Amino acid sequence: VQLAGGPGARVAVLPSAAADPGPVGEAIVGYLNQYGADAFLVPLAVRLAGRDFRQAADDPELAAAVRAAGGVFFAGGDQARITQALVREDGSRSAVLDAVWELYRGGGVVAGNSAGAAIMSSTMFSAPNTVFATLRGGVTEGREIAPGLGFIGDDVFVDQHLLVRGRFARMIPAMLKKGYKFGLGIDENTAMVVDSRRRVEIVGHKGALLIDLSRATTDPASAGFNVSNAVISYLDRGDRYDLGTHTFTPSQAKAGGKLKAHEAVLREPVFSADILGRNAVVELMENLMNNRRSEAIGIATSGRNTALPELGFQFTFSKTRDSVGYASAAPQSYSILNMRLDIRPLDIGQSLARKN
């Protein structure tokens, strides 16, 4: 609301992604108005009964209302419904989507949650498989991935529900497929605020993962998905990251809390048997950063209910000379920069057989 103009700001709510867009959109309008906005519903959704979404997308009155607003908010749901509703069948922008872009370029704010965050990059997950299936089978354009709306720019990939659903691992195959060097994944109840100079600030409950593939390599001759020399960072609430200069500024609470390697208190091996589990990746990174050891291992398998999964993946996290950690005292939280990540296929059955 503040970014859209403060108290009384007009905010256009687009419920296009929702399975039941009317009630969902009205609820979001109510929430925004509780925070001082003058929000309104834009009745444009594939599943909105009684309205032709193609006609609504090119309705000049709806487009004018969006253009005059201070902000736009995309509801969550299925991100493919957003692009279906706003992009014409020939791939061109509808009048309402043009209005959103005019608002954005004029200094307005474009926001969204869940599916509304996924559409912010020029490529998005559209009909994805599970995270493990994505590692095993890759992604296909037009199926698992599809064009997004690209508000963050063409050089950064965006994903959401990152930590609670282990989705950081599915970002990497998609980024490699489309040639992205950088990706940002936001967790639940958390937001990334990107200003006009492409400076990112993390706000909310948790944080975001930054994936850097600028020096990453893969071995196409190797059987199964693999990547070497990826770099992963965890940006916590209050942290800032400049997408233009790729510089990091810790939150005020962590400004004096840079971790020193010789002061690391942990010595035990760091291991996760379910690196795709809820918050597992950040917990492993925190334990490694505060450890005298330089390497940690995480394992992903095809399912917790499988008696003897045949295929898995090994995630090796390594501290390098570029790795840096920051900590705040109360409540304790960490920011972690530049940890190396290598992923390789792992035959679980053979590994267990060798141990036996």
ChimeraX attribute file (.defattr): number of C-alpha atoms within 10 A of each C-alpha:
attribute: neighborCount
match mode: 1-to-1
recipient: residues
	/A:1	20
	/A:2	14
	/A:3	14
	/A:4	20
	/A:5	17
	/A:6	14
	/A:7	13
	/A:8	16
	/A:9	20
	/A:10	24
	/A:11	29
	/A:12	26
	/A:13	27
	/A:14	29
	/A:15	31
	/A:16	34
	/A:17	28
	/A:18	24
	/A:19	17
	/A:20	16
	/A:21	24
	/A:22	20
	/A:23	12
	/A:24	21
	/A:25	26
	/A:26	18
	/A:27	14
	/A:28	20
	/A:29	21
	/A:30	15
	/A:31	13
	/A:32	20
	/A:33	19
	/A:34	11
	/A:35	13
	/A:36	15
	/A:37	23
	/A:38	20
	/A:39	26
	/A:40	22
	/A:41	21
	/A:42	23
	/A:43	21
	/A:44	28
	/A:45	27
	/A:46	23
	/A:47	19
	/A:48	17
	/A:49	12
	/A:50	6
	/A:51	13
	/A:52	15
	/A:53	20
	/A:54	18
	/A:55	13
	/A:56	21
	/A:57	24
	/A:58	19
	/A:59	15
	/A:60	14
	/A:61	12
	/A:62	19
	/A:63	20
	/A:64	14
	/A:65	16
	/A:66	29
	/A:67	24
	/A:68	16
	/A:69	22
	/A:70	27
	/A:71	27
	/A:72	25
	/A:73	23
	/A:74	25
	/A:75	25
	/A:76	23
	/A:77	20
	/A:78	19
	/A:79	25
	/A:80	21
	/A:81	20
	/A:82	26
	/A:83	22
	/A:84	17
	/A:85	24
	/A:86	26
	/A:87	21
	/A:88	16
	/A:89	11
	/A:90	6
	/A:91	11
	/A:92	11
	/A:93	18
	/A:94	21
	/A:95	24
	/A:96	26
	/A:97	22
	/A:98	19
	/A:99	21
	/A:100	25
	/A:101	18
	/A:102	15
	/A:103	20
	/A:104	18
	/A:105	12
	/A:106	11
	/A:107	15
	/A:108	22
	/A:109	24
	/A:110	24
	/A:111	20
	/A:112	18
	/A:113	20
	/A:114	21
	/A:115	26
	/A:116	23
	/A:117	25
	/A:118	28
	/A:119	29
	/A:120	23
	/A:121	23
	/A:122	19
	/A:123	25
	/A:124	28
	/A:125	29
	/A:126	22
	/A:127	16
	/A:128	16
	/A:129	16
	/A:130	14
	/A:131	20
	/A:132	20
	/A:133	14
	/A:134	21
	/A:135	24
	/A:136	19
	/A:137	13
	/A:138	20
	/A:139	23
	/A:140	14
	/A:141	15
	/A:142	11
	/A:143	12
	/A:144	16
	/A:145	19
	/A:146	18
	/A:147	17
	/A:148	23
	/A:149	21
	/A:150	18
	/A:151	17
	/A:152	18
	/A:153	12
	/A:154	14
	/A:155	15
	/A:156	22
	/A:157	31
	/A:158	24
	/A:159	26
	/A:160	27
	/A:161	21
	/A:162	24
	/A:163	24
	/A:164	16
	/A:165	18
	/A:166	24
	/A:167	24
	/A:168	26
	/A:169	21
	/A:170	24
	/A:171	27
	/A:172	25
	/A:173	20
	/A:174	24
	/A:175	22
	/A:176	17
	/A:177	14
	/A:178	13
	/A:179	13
	/A:180	20
	/A:181	18
	/A:182	20
	/A:183	22
	/A:184	22
	/A:185	25
	/A:186	27
	/A:187	24
	/A:188	18
	/A:189	13
	/A:190	19
	/A:191	24
	/A:192	24
	/A:193	15
	/A:194	19
	/A:195	14
	/A:196	12
	/A:197	9
	/A:198	15
	/A:199	18
	/A:200	20
	/A:201	23
	/A:202	22
	/A:203	18
	/A:204	14
	/A:205	12
	/A:206	18
	/A:207	28
	/A:208	30
	/A:209	24
	/A:210	23
	/A:211	27
	/A:212	24
	/A:213	22
	/A:214	13
	/A:215	10
	/A:216	16
	/A:217	14
	/A:218	16
	/A:219	12
	/A:220	10
	/A:221	6
	/A:222	10
	/A:223	9
	/A:224	17
	/A:225	18
	/A:226	21
	/A:227	20
	/A:228	17
	/A:229	19
	/A:230	22
	/A:231	22
	/A:232	23
	/A:233	22
	/A:234	24
	/A:235	29
	/A:236	26
	/A:237	23
	/A:238	20
	/A:239	23
	/A:240	21
	/A:241	19
	/A:242	16
	/A:243	16
	/A:244	9
	/A:245	9
	/A:246	8
	/A:247	10
	/A:248	15
	/A:249	14
	/A:250	24
	/A:251	21
	/A:252	11
	/A:253	18
	/A:254	22
	/A:255	13
	/A:256	12
	/A:257	17
	/A:258	16
	/A:259	18
	/A:260	12
	/A:261	15
	/A:262	9
	/A:263	10
	/A:264	15
	/A:265	12
	/A:266	14
	/A:267	12
	/A:268	11
	/A:269	14
	/A:270	20
	/A:271	19
	/A:272	17
	/A:273	13
	/A:274	16
	/A:275	23
	/A:276	24
	/A:277	15
	/A:278	15
	/A:279	15
	/A:280	20
	/A:281	25
	/A:282	21
	/A:283	16
	/A:284	18
	/A:285	26
	/A:286	20
	/A:287	20
	/A:288	26
	/A:289	30
	/A:290	22
	/A:291	22
	/A:292	17
	/A:293	18
	/A:294	14
	/A:295	20
	/A:296	21
	/A:297	20
	/A:298	20
	/A:299	19
	/A:300	24
	/A:301	22
	/A:302	17
	/A:303	12
	/A:304	10
	/A:305	7
	/A:306	9
	/A:307	7
	/A:308	13
	/A:309	14
	/A:310	14
	/A:311	16
	/A:312	21
	/A:313	23
	/A:314	20
	/A:315	24
	/A:316	18
	/A:317	26
	/A:318	21
	/A:319	20
	/A:320	12
	/A:321	7
	/A:322	9
	/A:323	17
	/A:324	18
	/A:325	23
	/A:326	23
	/A:327	23
	/A:328	17
	/A:329	10
	/A:330	7
	/A:331	8
	/A:332	9
	/A:333	15
	/A:334	27
	/A:335	28
	/A:336	23
	/A:337	22
	/A:338	21
	/A:339	27
	/A:340	21
	/A:341	23
	/A:342	19
	/A:343	23
	/A:344	18
	/A:345	20
	/A:346	18
	/A:347	14
	/A:348	19
	/A:349	13
	/A:350	12
	/A:351	11
	/A:352	10
	/A:353	8
	/A:354	8
	/A:355	6
	/A:356	6
